[in-house]
Amino acid sequence: MAAADPSDRLGFLLSYRGELTAARIRSALAVAGLHPRNAMTLMRLAPGAMSQRELAAALEVDPSQLVAILNDLEGAGLCERRRDPADRRRHIVEITDAGAAALDQVDAAVSEAERELFADLTHEERDVLRRLLDRVVVRHGDHDCG
């Protein structure tokens, strides 16, 4: 029995294209010196402050992983954590002005990368791709956000 062409296997095709796409996005994020997980965290914080617990849920990461991410971002001056005055057990996380500026750089660089990556797709095809990818069954606990 002959081995199947890897491009005939959707899992392999998605994995290969995903790796190439991830490499291009990491390159775009490098303009701001950010790791993808750090950029995603800043994106979640851009609309406004939220509790550390809410942020972990939104990012679908373990709270201990989030602490490491926030340590990196806070060390770089891109976000701040403070105790909630209404509940001292709760931490509120907020993006800083420097974090917002880094996010502006990221947005421009990622937009350019996406223009290149999806240049051959129409707007409608991009919408279809997004909807199809949303339906691919993955369990978030099966991977490390790193």
Secondary structure, DSSP 4 states (H G I P E B T S, - for coil): -PPPPGGGSHHHHHHHHHHHHHHHHHHHHGGGT--HHHHHHHHHHTT--EEHHHHHHHHT--HHHHHHHHHHHHHTTSEEEEEETTEEEEEEEEE-HHHHHHHHHHHHHHHHHHHHHTTTS-HHHHHHHHHHHHHS---GGGS---
